Amino acid sequence: MFDTAQLFNAMLQNAFRGTPLAAVMSGVNASGVAAADGVALLANLSRAITGVAPAAAGATIHDEDAKALLLAKAMIAAAKADGTIDEDEQLNILNSLAEAGVSAAARSWVEQEMAASMDLDALVAEVSDPQLASEVFTASLMAITVDTDAERSYLAELAARLGLRRPAAEAA
């Protein structure tokens, strides 16, 4: 297997490139604070975006590797929202993973996910509670620039399928 946290952090860092959140994910921000754990950062962002409060400490336990993989899958699925991940998008993703030092096994997994057909049913089936639903939606939103009807429709469908009450259009 490979380091799923490193993979997800690299994907999140790529998604945040060019934004103030990029400094948080790149190692050390302006205040000298160590890089954030991408999964923890996403949990906090998801509350602001979806309105779903984090679970009480210890109330929900997720396997962190499985969670990081699910969030990475959600980001890749969102990148396919307009029908495909074109060659430039693929190169951007793979180059950012290489820059982050992600293993060949992790890059291979990403390539397989990008090549596979999008299966929203399978993605949603892996979501076990409202907090994880919120994080899956937030990871999806962070992965793309929502500038097409297909992307807006995908996020609205994802939010509905995840049972999120706040419409995706509000967040996007």
Secondary structure as GFF3:
##gff-version 3
##sequence-region A 1 172
A	DSSP	alpha_helix	4	16	.	.	.	ID=ss1
A	DSSP	alpha_helix	21	25	.	.	.	ID=ss2
A	DSSP	alpha_helix	38	50	.	.	.	ID=ss3
A	DSSP	alpha_helix	64	79	.	.	.	ID=ss4
A	DSSP	alpha_helix	87	99	.	.	.	ID=ss5
A	DSSP	alpha_helix	104	115	.	.	.	ID=ss6
A	DSSP	alpha_helix	120	125	.	.	.	ID=ss7
A	DSSP	alpha_helix	130	143	.	.	.	ID=ss8
A	DSSP	alpha_helix	149	162	.	.	.	ID=ss9
A	DSSP	alpha_helix	168	171	.	.	.	ID=ss10
###
